[in-house]
Amino acid sequence: MVQNSFISLISQEEKEENRGSVEFQVFSWTNKIRRLTSHLELHRKDYSSQRGLRKILGKRQRLLSYLSKKKKVLYKYLINQLGIRESKTR
């Protein structure tokens, strides 16, 4: 799903320097979403985790929306590397 080269690139370089960048935040929210999704597959009635997942999805969506407006090329690259769908425009 996620290419190892991209993970190693982000985790080594940006972990120390640039944790506040939009790209790193989207990457970390995506990892957290994947962990929560696998947790919810086992624990279907964990409603507090479902709520947390919805909040995190909203945060990532807002960051991706910002990124698509400011840096379209980087947005496309990030979407492809993380294996997530492009957001629908209103």
PDB file of N, CA, C and O in Angstrom, chain B, residues numbered from 101:
ATOM      1  N   MET B 101       0.819  -1.195   0.000  1.00  0.00           N
ATOM      2  CA  MET B 101       0.000   0.000   0.000  1.00  0.00           C
ATOM      3  C   MET B 101       0.869   1.267   0.000  1.00  0.00           C
ATOM      4  O   MET B 101       0.839   2.042  -0.956  1.00  0.00           O
ATOM      5  N   VAL B 102       1.625   1.468   1.054  1.00  0.00           N
ATOM      6  CA  VAL B 102       2.501   2.634   1.129  1.00  0.00           C
ATOM      7  C   VAL B 102       3.902   2.188   0.743  1.00  0.00           C
ATOM      8  O   VAL B 102       4.386   1.162   1.219  1.00  0.00           O
ATOM      9  N   GLN B 103       4.541   2.945  -0.104  1.00  0.00           N
ATOM     10  CA  GLN B 103       5.867   2.556  -0.557  1.00  0.00           C
ATOM     11  C   GLN B 103       6.888   2.839   0.542  1.00  0.00           C
ATOM     12  O   GLN B 103       6.856   3.884   1.190  1.00  0.00           O
ATOM     13  N   ASN B 104       7.792   1.883   0.734  1.00  0.00           N
ATOM     14  CA  ASN B 104       8.788   1.982   1.797  1.00  0.00           C
ATOM     15  C   ASN B 104       9.745   3.144   1.598  1.00  0.00           C
ATOM     16  O   ASN B 104      10.198   3.737   2.577  1.00  0.00           O
ATOM     17  N   SER B 105      10.061   3.480   0.367  1.00  0.00           N
ATOM     18  CA  SER B 105      10.994   4.575   0.128  1.00  0.00           C
ATOM     19  C   SER B 105      10.430   5.890   0.632  1.00  0.00           C
ATOM     20  O   SER B 105      11.164   6.720   1.170  1.00  0.00           O
ATOM     21  N   PHE B 106       9.125   6.085   0.459  1.00  0.00           N
ATOM     22  CA  PHE B 106       8.499   7.319   0.921  1.00  0.00           C
ATOM     23  C   PHE B 106       8.471   7.358   2.444  1.00  0.00           C
ATOM     24  O   PHE B 106       8.710   8.409   3.039  1.00  0.00           O
ATOM     25  N   ILE B 107       8.181   6.221   3.083  1.00  0.00           N
ATOM     26  CA  ILE B 107       8.149   6.166   4.540  1.00  0.00           C
ATOM     27  C   ILE B 107       9.526   6.470   5.105  1.00  0.00           C
ATOM     28  O   ILE B 107       9.657   7.262   6.038  1.00  0.00           O
ATOM     29  N   SER B 108      10.544   5.846   4.548  1.00  0.00           N
ATOM     30  CA  SER B 108      11.887   6.077   5.060  1.00  0.00           C
ATOM     31  C   SER B 108      12.322   7.513   4.810  1.00  0.00           C
ATOM     32  O   SER B 108      13.011   8.106   5.640  1.00  0.00           O
ATOM     33  N   LEU B 109      11.927   8.071   3.684  1.00  0.00           N
ATOM     34  CA  LEU B 109      12.269   9.458   3.366  1.00  0.00           C
ATOM     35  C   LEU B 109      11.667  10.402   4.393  1.00  0.00           C
ATOM     36  O   LEU B 109      12.366  11.261   4.930  1.00  0.00           O
ATOM     37  N   ILE B 110      10.398  10.254   4.668  1.00  0.00           N
ATOM     38  CA  ILE B 110       9.726  11.125   5.633  1.00  0.00           C
ATOM     39  C   ILE B 110      10.242  10.864   7.035  1.00  0.00           C
ATOM     40  O   ILE B 110      10.569  11.804   7.759  1.00  0.00           O
ATOM     41  N   SER B 111      10.321   9.607   7.426  1.00  0.00           N
ATOM     42  CA  SER B 111      10.636   9.306   8.813  1.00  0.00           C
ATOM     43  C   SER B 111      12.064   9.687   9.187  1.00  0.00           C
ATOM     44  O   SER B 111      12.305  10.074  10.330  1.00  0.00           O
ATOM     45  N   GLN B 112      13.011   9.590   8.269  1.00  0.00           N
ATOM     46  CA  GLN B 112      14.386   9.925   8.621  1.00  0.00           C
ATOM     47  C   GLN B 112      14.647  11.419   8.549  1.00  0.00           C
ATOM     48  O   GLN B 112      15.182  12.001   9.493  1.00  0.00           O
ATOM     49  N   GLU B 113      14.279  12.040   7.452  1.00  0.00           N
ATOM     50  CA  GLU B 113      14.623  13.443   7.253  1.00  0.00           C
ATOM     51  C   GLU B 113      13.739  14.376   8.063  1.00  0.00           C
ATOM     52  O   GLU B 113      14.235  15.272   8.745  1.00  0.00           O
ATOM     53  N   GLU B 114      12.446  14.170   7.990  1.00  0.00           N
ATOM     54  CA  GLU B 114      11.528  15.150   8.538  1.00  0.00           C
ATOM     55  C   GLU B 114      11.190  14.905  10.002  1.00  0.00           C
ATOM     56  O   GLU B 114      10.651  15.789  10.669  1.00  0.00           O
ATOM     57  N   LYS B 115      11.493  13.741  10.499  1.00  0.00           N
ATOM     58  CA  LYS B 115      11.181  13.461  11.893  1.00  0.00           C
ATOM     59  C   LYS B 115      11.934  14.421  12.803  1.00  0.00           C
ATOM     60  O   LYS B 115      11.395  14.880  13.811  1.00  0.00           O
ATOM     61  N   GLU B 116      13.158  14.718  12.455  1.00  0.00           N
ATOM     62  CA  GLU B 116      13.978  15.569  13.300  1.00  0.00           C
ATOM     63  C   GLU B 116      13.786  17.057  12.987  1.00  0.00           C
ATOM     64  O   GLU B 116      13.827  17.895  13.888  1.00  0.00           O
ATOM     65  N   GLU B 117      13.581  17.373  11.733  1.00  0.00           N
ATOM     66  CA  GLU B 117      13.595  18.765  11.323  1.00  0.00           C
ATOM     67  C   GLU B 117      12.215  19.401  11.197  1.00  0.00           C
ATOM     68  O   GLU B 117      11.984  20.488  11.726  1.00  0.00           O
ATOM     69  N   ASN B 118      11.312  18.742  10.510  1.00  0.00           N
ATOM     70  CA  ASN B 118      10.154  19.450   9.996  1.00  0.00           C
ATOM     71  C   ASN B 118       8.832  18.792  10.375  1.00  0.00           C
ATOM     72  O   ASN B 118       8.018  18.499   9.499  1.00  0.00           O
ATOM     73  N   ARG B 119       8.609  18.559  11.642  1.00  0.00           N
ATOM     74  CA  ARG B 119       7.388  17.892  12.083  1.00  0.00           C
ATOM     75  C   ARG B 119       6.144  18.727  11.849  1.00  0.00           C
ATOM     76  O   ARG B 119       5.044  18.178  11.791  1.00  0.00           O
ATOM     77  N   GLY B 120       6.283  20.014  11.716  1.00  0.00           N
ATOM     78  CA  GLY B 120       5.135  20.878  11.539  1.00  0.00           C
ATOM     79  C   GLY B 120       4.699  21.055  10.101  1.00  0.00           C
ATOM     80  O   GLY B 120       3.692  21.714   9.841  1.00  0.00           O
ATOM     81  N   SER B 121       5.435  20.479   9.154  1.00  0.00           N
ATOM     82  CA  SER B 121       5.064  20.657   7.754  1.00  0.00           C
ATOM     83  C   SER B 121       3.754  19.931   7.465  1.00  0.00           C
ATOM     84  O   SER B 121       3.427  18.934   8.108  1.00  0.00           O
ATOM     85  N   VAL B 122       3.033  20.430   6.520  1.00  0.00           N
ATOM     86  CA  VAL B 122       1.733  19.857   6.164  1.00  0.00           C
ATOM     87  C   VAL B 122       1.907  18.421   5.681  1.00  0.00           C
ATOM     88  O   VAL B 122       1.092  17.557   6.005  1.00  0.00           O
ATOM     89  N   GLU B 123       2.959  18.158   4.911  1.00  0.00           N
ATOM     90  CA  GLU B 123       3.188  16.818   4.377  1.00  0.00           C
ATOM     91  C   GLU B 123       3.400  15.813   5.509  1.00  0.00           C
ATOM     92  O   GLU B 123       2.833  14.721   5.489  1.00  0.00           O
ATOM     93  N   PHE B 124       4.209  16.183   6.486  1.00  0.00           N
ATOM     94  CA  PHE B 124       4.472  15.275   7.594  1.00  0.00           C
ATOM     95  C   PHE B 124       3.214  15.057   8.428  1.00  0.00           C
ATOM     96  O   PHE B 124       2.966  13.943   8.888  1.00  0.00           O
ATOM     97  N   GLN B 125       2.424  16.097   8.628  1.00  0.00           N
ATOM     98  CA  GLN B 125       1.191  15.952   9.398  1.00  0.00           C
ATOM     99  C   GLN B 125       0.216  15.018   8.692  1.00  0.00           C
ATOM    100  O   GLN B 125      -0.411  14.179   9.339  1.00  0.00           O
ATOM    101  N   VAL B 126       0.080  15.151   7.375  1.00  0.00           N
ATOM    102  CA  VAL B 126      -0.802  14.262   6.622  1.00  0.00           C
ATOM    103  C   VAL B 126      -0.303  12.829   6.723  1.00  0.00           C
ATOM    104  O   VAL B 126      -1.094  11.901   6.891  1.00  0.00           O
ATOM    105  N   PHE B 127       1.005  12.650   6.621  1.00  0.00           N
ATOM    106  CA  PHE B 127       1.599  11.327   6.740  1.00  0.00           C
ATOM    107  C   PHE B 127       1.317  10.713   8.113  1.00  0.00           C
ATOM    108  O   PHE B 127       0.939   9.544   8.197  1.00  0.00           O
ATOM    109  N   SER B 128       1.496  11.480   9.183  1.00  0.00           N
ATOM    110  CA  SER B 128       1.281  10.936  10.525  1.00  0.00           C
ATOM    111  C   SER B 128      -0.201  10.675  10.792  1.00  0.00           C
ATOM    112  O   SER B 128      -0.540   9.682  11.435  1.00  0.00           O
ATOM    113  N   TRP B 129      -1.095  11.555  10.307  1.00  0.00           N
ATOM    114  CA  TRP B 129      -2.538  11.307  10.468  1.00  0.00           C
ATOM    115  C   TRP B 129      -2.948  10.056   9.703  1.00  0.00           C
ATOM    116  O   TRP B 129      -3.793   9.293  10.173  1.00  0.00           O
ATOM    117  N   THR B 130      -2.362   9.837   8.534  1.00  0.00           N
ATOM    118  CA  THR B 130      -2.688   8.646   7.743  1.00  0.00           C
ATOM    119  C   THR B 130      -2.278   7.384   8.476  1.00  0.00           C
ATOM    120  O   THR B 130      -3.017   6.399   8.473  1.00  0.00           O
ATOM    121  N   ASN B 131      -1.109   7.396   9.107  1.00  0.00           N
ATOM    122  CA  ASN B 131      -0.683   6.235   9.891  1.00  0.00           C
ATOM    123  C   ASN B 131      -1.624   5.983  11.059  1.00  0.00           C
ATOM    124  O   ASN B 131      -1.967   4.838  11.353  1.00  0.00           O
ATOM    125  N   LYS B 132      -2.035   7.047  11.718  1.00  0.00           N
ATOM    126  CA  LYS B 132      -2.950   6.901  12.842  1.00  0.00           C
ATOM    127  C   LYS B 132      -4.312   6.383  12.377  1.00  0.00           C
ATOM    128  O   LYS B 132      -4.936   5.575  13.066  1.00  0.00           O
ATOM    129  N   ILE B 133      -4.772   6.840  11.220  1.00  0.00           N
ATOM    130  CA  ILE B 133      -6.042   6.370  10.662  1.00  0.00           C
ATOM    131  C   ILE B 133      -5.968   4.884  10.357  1.00  0.00           C
ATOM    132  O   ILE B 133      -6.909   4.143  10.641  1.00  0.00           O
ATOM    133  N   ARG B 134      -4.877   4.450   9.790  1.00  0.00           N
ATOM    134  CA  ARG B 134      -4.725   3.021   9.476  1.00  0.00           C
ATOM    135  C   ARG B 134      -4.703   2.166  10.739  1.00  0.00           C
ATOM    136  O   ARG B 134      -5.281   1.079  10.766  1.00  0.00           O
ATOM    137  N   ARG B 135      -4.033   2.659  11.790  1.00  0.00           N
ATOM    138  CA  ARG B 135      -4.023   1.908  13.044  1.00  0.00           C
ATOM    139  C   ARG B 135      -5.414   1.813  13.657  1.00  0.00           C
ATOM    140  O   ARG B 135      -5.829   0.747  14.112  1.00  0.00           O
ATOM    141  N   LEU B 136      -6.136   2.938  13.666  1.00  0.00           N
ATOM    142  CA  LEU B 136      -7.488   2.932  14.227  1.00  0.00           C
ATOM    143  C   LEU B 136      -8.430   2.065  13.401  1.00  0.00           C
ATOM    144  O   LEU B 136      -9.303   1.403  13.960  1.00  0.00           O
ATOM    145  N   THR B 137      -8.271   2.059  12.102  1.00  0.00           N
ATOM    146  CA  THR B 137      -9.120   1.235  11.244  1.00  0.00           C
ATOM    147  C   THR B 137      -8.915  -0.241  11.546  1.00  0.00           C
ATOM    148  O   THR B 137      -9.880  -1.000  11.636  1.00  0.00           O
ATOM    149  N   SER B 138      -7.667  -0.647  11.701  1.00  0.00           N
ATOM    150  CA  SER B 138      -7.414  -2.062  12.025  1.00  0.00           C
ATOM    151  C   SER B 138      -7.936  -2.396  13.428  1.00  0.00           C
ATOM    152  O   SER B 138      -8.399  -3.513  13.659  1.00  0.00           O
ATOM    153  N   HIS B 139      -7.867  -1.458  14.352  1.00  0.00           N
ATOM    154  CA  HIS B 139      -8.408  -1.670  15.690  1.00  0.00           C
ATOM    155  C   HIS B 139      -9.928  -1.842  15.634  1.00  0.00           C
ATOM    156  O   HIS B 139     -10.491  -2.697  16.318  1.00  0.00           O
ATOM    157  N   LEU B 140     -10.579  -1.024  14.814  1.00  0.00           N
ATOM    158  CA  LEU B 140     -12.036  -1.077  14.729  1.00  0.00           C
ATOM    159  C   LEU B 140     -12.538  -2.312  13.986  1.00  0.00           C
ATOM    160  O   LEU B 140     -13.700  -2.688  14.138  1.00  0.00           O
ATOM    161  N   GLU B 141     -11.695  -2.942  13.195  1.00  0.00           N
ATOM    162  CA  GLU B 141     -12.092  -4.200  12.573  1.00  0.00           C
ATOM    163  C   GLU B 141     -12.261  -5.286  13.627  1.00  0.00           C
ATOM    164  O   GLU B 141     -13.107  -6.170  13.486  1.00  0.00           O
ATOM    165  N   LEU B 142     -11.453  -5.217  14.685  1.00  0.00           N
ATOM    166  CA  LEU B 142     -11.567  -6.194  15.776  1.00  0.00           C
ATOM    167  C   LEU B 142     -12.636  -5.805  16.790  1.00  0.00           C
ATOM    168  O   LEU B 142     -13.352  -6.664  17.305  1.00  0.00           O
ATOM    169  N   HIS B 143     -12.742  -4.511  17.076  1.00  0.00           N
ATOM    170  CA  HIS B 143     -13.647  -4.011  18.112  1.00  0.00           C
ATOM    171  C   HIS B 143     -14.691  -3.110  17.460  1.00  0.00           C
ATOM    172  O   HIS B 143     -14.559  -1.886  17.460  1.00  0.00           O
ATOM    173  N   ARG B 144     -15.712  -3.720  16.914  1.00  0.00           N
ATOM    174  CA  ARG B 144     -16.713  -2.984  16.137  1.00  0.00           C
ATOM    175  C   ARG B 144     -17.538  -2.016  16.972  1.00  0.00           C
ATOM    176  O   ARG B 144     -18.015  -1.011  16.445  1.00  0.00           O
ATOM    177  N   LYS B 145     -17.715  -2.288  18.239  1.00  0.00           N
ATOM    178  CA  LYS B 145     -18.590  -1.445  19.058  1.00  0.00           C
ATOM    179  C   LYS B 145     -17.825  -0.441  19.912  1.00  0.00           C
ATOM    180  O   LYS B 145     -18.362   0.078  20.890  1.00  0.00           O
ATOM    181  N   ASP B 146     -16.602  -0.170  19.556  1.00  0.00           N
ATOM    182  CA  ASP B 146     -15.799   0.820  20.275  1.00  0.00           C
ATOM    183  C   ASP B 146     -16.149   2.204  19.724  1.00  0.00           C
ATOM    184  O   ASP B 146     -15.484   2.724  18.828  1.00  0.00           O
ATOM    185  N   TYR B 147     -17.201   2.776  20.281  1.00  0.00           N
ATOM    186  CA  TYR B 147     -17.747   4.014  19.720  1.00  0.00           C
ATOM    187  C   TYR B 147     -16.849   5.220  19.953  1.00  0.00           C
ATOM    188  O   TYR B 147     -16.843   6.146  19.141  1.00  0.00           O
ATOM    189  N   SER B 148     -16.103   5.229  21.029  1.00  0.00           N
ATOM    190  CA  SER B 148     -15.208   6.362  21.254  1.00  0.00           C
ATOM    191  C   SER B 148     -14.064   6.368  20.240  1.00  0.00           C
ATOM    192  O   SER B 148     -13.617   7.433  19.813  1.00  0.00           O
ATOM    193  N   SER B 149     -13.598   5.197  19.860  1.00  0.00           N
ATOM    194  CA  SER B 149     -12.574   5.137  18.818  1.00  0.00           C
ATOM    195  C   SER B 149     -13.151   5.521  17.462  1.00  0.00           C
ATOM    196  O   SER B 149     -12.459   6.120  16.639  1.00  0.00           O
ATOM    197  N   GLN B 150     -14.426   5.178  17.224  1.00  0.00           N
ATOM    198  CA  GLN B 150     -15.064   5.587  15.977  1.00  0.00           C
ATOM    199  C   GLN B 150     -15.145   7.107  15.897  1.00  0.00           C
ATOM    200  O   GLN B 150     -14.912   7.699  14.843  1.00  0.00           O
ATOM    201  N   ARG B 151     -15.476   7.720  17.014  1.00  0.00           N
ATOM    202  CA  ARG B 151     -15.556   9.186  17.042  1.00  0.00           C
ATOM    203  C   ARG B 151     -14.181   9.804  16.812  1.00  0.00           C
ATOM    204  O   ARG B 151     -14.044  10.774  16.067  1.00  0.00           O
ATOM    205  N   GLY B 152     -13.154   9.229  17.464  1.00  0.00           N
ATOM    206  CA  GLY B 152     -11.794   9.715  17.259  1.00  0.00           C
ATOM    207  C   GLY B 152     -11.346   9.573  15.821  1.00  0.00           C
ATOM    208  O   GLY B 152     -10.663  10.447  15.288  1.00  0.00           O
ATOM    209  N   LEU B 153     -11.730   8.468  15.189  1.00  0.00           N
ATOM    210  CA  LEU B 153     -11.379   8.253  13.785  1.00  0.00           C
ATOM    211  C   LEU B 153     -12.033   9.311  12.899  1.00  0.00           C
ATOM    212  O   LEU B 153     -11.399   9.831  11.981  1.00  0.00           O
ATOM    213  N   ARG B 154     -13.296   9.629  13.171  1.00  0.00           N
ATOM    214  CA  ARG B 154     -13.978  10.655  12.377  1.00  0.00           C
ATOM    215  C   ARG B 154     -13.320  12.020  12.542  1.00  0.00           C
ATOM    216  O   ARG B 154     -13.215  12.781  11.580  1.00  0.00           O
ATOM    217  N   LYS B 155     -12.875  12.333  13.765  1.00  0.00           N
ATOM    218  CA  LYS B 155     -12.201  13.613  14.000  1.00  0.00           C
ATOM    219  C   LYS B 155     -10.875  13.681  13.249  1.00  0.00           C
ATOM    220  O   LYS B 155     -10.542  14.705  12.653  1.00  0.00           O
ATOM    221  N   ILE B 156     -10.127  12.590  13.282  1.00  0.00           N
ATOM    222  CA  ILE B 156      -8.833  12.547  12.606  1.00  0.00           C
ATOM    223  C   ILE B 156      -9.024  12.630  11.090  1.00  0.00           C
ATOM    224  O   ILE B 156      -8.252  13.297  10.400  1.00  0.00           O
ATOM    225  N   LEU B 157     -10.053  11.952  10.574  1.00  0.00           N
ATOM    226  CA  LEU B 157     -10.338  12.031   9.145  1.00  0.00           C
ATOM    227  C   LEU B 157     -10.644  13.468   8.725  1.00  0.00           C
ATOM    228  O   LEU B 157     -10.224  13.913   7.657  1.00  0.00           O
ATOM    229  N   GLY B 158     -11.376  14.188   9.570  1.00  0.00           N
ATOM    230  CA  GLY B 158     -11.682  15.588   9.275  1.00  0.00           C
ATOM    231  C   GLY B 158     -10.445  16.462   9.288  1.00  0.00           C
ATOM    232  O   GLY B 158     -10.295  17.344   8.443  1.00  0.00           O
ATOM    233  N   LYS B 159      -9.560  16.224  10.240  1.00  0.00           N
ATOM    234  CA  LYS B 159      -8.316  16.999  10.301  1.00  0.00           C
ATOM    235  C   LYS B 159      -7.464  16.760   9.060  1.00  0.00           C
ATOM    236  O   LYS B 159      -6.933  17.694   8.460  1.00  0.00           O
ATOM    237  N   ARG B 160      -7.346  15.469   8.685  1.00  0.00           N
ATOM    238  CA  ARG B 160      -6.548  15.161   7.500  1.00  0.00           C
ATOM    239  C   ARG B 160      -7.182  15.759   6.251  1.00  0.00           C
ATOM    240  O   ARG B 160      -6.476  16.237   5.363  1.00  0.00           O
ATOM    241  N   GLN B 161      -8.507  15.734   6.179  1.00  0.00           N
ATOM    242  CA  GLN B 161      -9.197  16.300   5.020  1.00  0.00           C
ATOM    243  C   GLN B 161      -8.943  17.799   4.911  1.00  0.00           C
ATOM    244  O   GLN B 161      -8.732  18.315   3.813  1.00  0.00           O
ATOM    245  N   ARG B 162      -8.961  18.497   6.038  1.00  0.00           N
ATOM    246  CA  ARG B 162      -8.694  19.946   6.000  1.00  0.00           C
ATOM    247  C   ARG B 162      -7.255  20.229   5.579  1.00  0.00           C
ATOM    248  O   ARG B 162      -7.001  21.164   4.820  1.00  0.00           O
ATOM    249  N   LEU B 163      -6.313  19.423   6.069  1.00  0.00           N
ATOM    250  CA  LEU B 163      -4.918  19.613   5.663  1.00  0.00           C
ATOM    251  C   LEU B 163      -4.727  19.339   4.170  1.00  0.00           C
ATOM    252  O   LEU B 163      -4.005  20.066   3.486  1.00  0.00           O
ATOM    253  N   LEU B 164      -5.379  18.284   3.671  1.00  0.00           N
ATOM    254  CA  LEU B 164      -5.262  17.972   2.250  1.00  0.00           C
ATOM    255  C   LEU B 164      -5.915  19.050   1.394  1.00  0.00           C
ATOM    256  O   LEU B 164      -5.433  19.359   0.304  1.00  0.00           O
ATOM    257  N   SER B 165      -7.000  19.616   1.882  1.00  0.00           N
ATOM    258  CA  SER B 165      -7.654  20.697   1.151  1.00  0.00           C
ATOM    259  C   SER B 165      -6.734  21.911   1.059  1.00  0.00           C
ATOM    260  O   SER B 165      -6.609  22.527   0.000  1.00  0.00           O
ATOM    261  N   TYR B 166      -6.096  22.248   2.172  1.00  0.00           N
ATOM    262  CA  TYR B 166      -5.136  23.362   2.190  1.00  0.00           C
ATOM    263  C   TYR B 166      -3.991  23.088   1.223  1.00  0.00           C
ATOM    264  O   TYR B 166      -3.589  23.959   0.452  1.00  0.00           O
ATOM    265  N   LEU B 167      -3.474  21.860   1.277  1.00  0.00           N
ATOM    266  CA  LEU B 167      -2.338  21.502   0.429  1.00  0.00           C
ATOM    267  C   LEU B 167      -2.722  21.535  -1.047  1.00  0.00           C
ATOM    268  O   LEU B 167      -1.914  21.937  -1.884  1.00  0.00           O
ATOM    269  N   SER B 168      -3.938  21.119  -1.376  1.00  0.00           N
ATOM    270  CA  SER B 168      -4.355  21.124  -2.778  1.00  0.00           C
ATOM    271  C   SER B 168      -4.496  22.544  -3.324  1.00  0.00           C
ATOM    272  O   SER B 168      -4.323  22.771  -4.521  1.00  0.00           O
ATOM    273  N   LYS B 169      -4.807  23.489  -2.453  1.00  0.00           N
ATOM    274  CA  LYS B 169      -4.922  24.877  -2.904  1.00  0.00           C
ATOM    275  C   LYS B 169      -3.554  25.544  -3.041  1.00  0.00           C
ATOM    276  O   LYS B 169      -3.339  26.331  -3.963  1.00  0.00           O
ATOM    277  N   LYS B 170      -2.639  25.240  -2.142  1.00  0.00           N
ATOM    278  CA  LYS B 170      -1.341  25.917  -2.123  1.00  0.00           C
ATOM    279  C   LYS B 170      -0.293  25.256  -3.007  1.00  0.00           C
ATOM    280  O   LYS B 170       0.411  25.941  -3.748  1.00  0.00           O
ATOM    281  N   LYS B 171      -0.182  23.920  -2.937  1.00  0.00           N
ATOM    282  CA  LYS B 171       0.864  23.199  -3.669  1.00  0.00           C
ATOM    283  C   LYS B 171       0.249  22.001  -4.368  1.00  0.00           C
ATOM    284  O   LYS B 171       0.276  20.891  -3.837  1.00  0.00           O
ATOM    285  N   LYS B 172      -0.303  22.214  -5.544  1.00  0.00           N
ATOM    286  CA  LYS B 172      -1.046  21.178  -6.261  1.00  0.00           C
ATOM    287  C   LYS B 172      -0.169  19.986  -6.629  1.00  0.00           C
ATOM    288  O   LYS B 172      -0.611  18.841  -6.527  1.00  0.00           O
ATOM    289  N   VAL B 173       1.063  20.237  -7.054  1.00  0.00           N
ATOM    290  CA  VAL B 173       1.953  19.149  -7.473  1.00  0.00           C
ATOM    291  C   VAL B 173       2.307  18.261  -6.284  1.00  0.00           C
ATOM    292  O   VAL B 173       2.268  17.035  -6.383  1.00  0.00           O
ATOM    293  N   LEU B 174       2.652  18.886  -5.163  1.00  0.00           N
ATOM    294  CA  LEU B 174       2.981  18.128  -3.960  1.00  0.00           C
ATOM    295  C   LEU B 174       1.776  17.355  -3.452  1.00  0.00           C
ATOM    296  O   LEU B 174       1.916  16.242  -2.945  1.00  0.00           O
ATOM    297  N   TYR B 175       0.597  17.937  -3.587  1.00  0.00           N
ATOM    298  CA  TYR B 175      -0.639  17.266  -3.189  1.00  0.00           C
ATOM    299  C   TYR B 175      -0.833  15.984  -3.993  1.00  0.00           C
ATOM    300  O   TYR B 175      -1.112  14.932  -3.418  1.00  0.00           O
ATOM    301  N   LYS B 176      -0.691  16.061  -5.304  1.00  0.00           N
ATOM    302  CA  LYS B 176      -0.848  14.886  -6.157  1.00  0.00           C
ATOM    303  C   LYS B 176       0.176  13.813  -5.810  1.00  0.00           C
ATOM    304  O   LYS B 176      -0.154  12.629  -5.749  1.00  0.00           O
ATOM    305  N   TYR B 177       1.416  14.230  -5.582  1.00  0.00           N
ATOM    306  CA  TYR B 177       2.479  13.280  -5.231  1.00  0.00           C
ATOM    307  C   TYR B 177       2.166  12.582  -3.908  1.00  0.00           C
ATOM    308  O   TYR B 177       2.314  11.365  -3.791  1.00  0.00           O
ATOM    309  N   LEU B 178       1.737  13.352  -2.921  1.00  0.00           N
ATOM    310  CA  LEU B 178       1.437  12.807  -1.600  1.00  0.00           C
ATOM    311  C   LEU B 178       0.265  11.834  -1.658  1.00  0.00           C
ATOM    312  O   LEU B 178       0.303  10.779  -1.024  1.00  0.00           O
ATOM    313  N   ILE B 179      -0.763  12.178  -2.404  1.00  0.00           N
ATOM    314  CA  ILE B 179      -1.931  11.309  -2.561  1.00  0.00           C
ATOM    315  C   ILE B 179      -1.519   9.972  -3.179  1.00  0.00           C
ATOM    316  O   ILE B 179      -1.942   8.911  -2.721  1.00  0.00           O
ATOM    317  N   ASN B 180      -0.696  10.034  -4.214  1.00  0.00           N
ATOM    318  CA  ASN B 180      -0.254   8.806  -4.877  1.00  0.00           C
ATOM    319  C   ASN B 180       0.623   7.965  -3.972  1.00  0.00           C
ATOM    320  O   ASN B 180       0.469   6.744  -3.934  1.00  0.00           O
ATOM    321  N   GLN B 181       1.540   8.583  -3.243  1.00  0.00           N
ATOM    322  CA  GLN B 181       2.466   7.836  -2.398  1.00  0.00           C
ATOM    323  C   GLN B 181       1.776   7.193  -1.197  1.00  0.00           C
ATOM    324  O   GLN B 181       2.131   6.084  -0.796  1.00  0.00           O
ATOM    325  N   LEU B 182       0.802   7.877  -0.630  1.00  0.00           N
ATOM    326  CA  LEU B 182       0.112   7.338   0.543  1.00  0.00           C
ATOM    327  C   LEU B 182      -1.007   6.376   0.164  1.00  0.00           C
ATOM    328  O   LEU B 182      -1.504   5.642   1.017  1.00  0.00           O
ATOM    329  N   GLY B 183      -1.402   6.371  -1.087  1.00  0.00           N
ATOM    330  CA  GLY B 183      -2.438   5.451  -1.531  1.00  0.00           C
ATOM    331  C   GLY B 183      -3.820   5.824  -1.037  1.00  0.00           C
ATOM    332  O   GLY B 183      -4.629   4.948  -0.732  1.00  0.00           O
ATOM    333  N   ILE B 184      -4.101   7.124  -0.955  1.00  0.00           N
ATOM    334  CA  ILE B 184      -5.431   7.566  -0.539  1.00  0.00           C
ATOM    335  C   ILE B 184      -6.120   8.228  -1.710  1.00  0.00           C
ATOM    336  O   ILE B 184      -5.474   8.689  -2.651  1.00  0.00           O
ATOM    337  N   ARG B 185      -7.448   8.272  -1.641  1.00  0.00           N
ATOM    338  CA  ARG B 185      -8.220   8.849  -2.743  1.00  0.00           C
ATOM    339  C   ARG B 185      -8.171  10.370  -2.704  1.00  0.00           C
ATOM    340  O   ARG B 185      -8.000  10.988  -1.653  1.00  0.00           O
ATOM    341  N   GLU B 186      -8.326  10.936  -3.868  1.00  0.00           N
ATOM    342  CA  GLU B 186      -8.386  12.399  -3.974  1.00  0.00           C
ATOM    343  C   GLU B 186      -9.737  12.860  -3.470  1.00  0.00           C
ATOM    344  O   GLU B 186     -10.756  12.209  -3.704  1.00  0.00           O
ATOM    345  N   SER B 187      -9.739  13.991  -2.774  1.00  0.00           N
ATOM    346  CA  SER B 187     -10.991  14.496  -2.217  1.00  0.00           C
ATOM    347  C   SER B 187     -11.886  15.054  -3.313  1.00  0.00           C
ATOM    348  O   SER B 187     -11.418  15.548  -4.339  1.00  0.00           O
ATOM    349  N   LYS B 188     -13.185  14.960  -3.065  1.00  0.00           N
ATOM    350  CA  LYS B 188     -14.146  15.509  -4.013  1.00  0.00           C
ATOM    351  C   LYS B 188     -14.237  17.015  -3.793  1.00  0.00           C
ATOM    352  O   LYS B 188     -14.249  17.489  -2.658  1.00  0.00           O
ATOM    353  N   THR B 189     -14.301  17.745  -4.876  1.00  0.00           N
ATOM    354  CA  THR B 189     -14.447  19.187  -4.769  1.00  0.00           C
ATOM    355  C   THR B 189     -15.919  19.538  -4.789  1.00  0.00           C
ATOM    356  O   THR B 189     -16.715  18.878  -5.456  1.00  0.00           O
ATOM    357  N   ARG B 190     -16.275  20.572  -4.059  1.00  0.00           N
ATOM    358  CA  ARG B 190     -17.684  20.973  -3.976  1.00  0.00           C
ATOM    359  C   ARG B 190     -18.040  21.920  -5.061  1.00  0.00           C
ATOM    360  O   ARG B 190     -19.186  22.361  -5.144  1.00  0.00           O
TER     361      ARG B 190
END
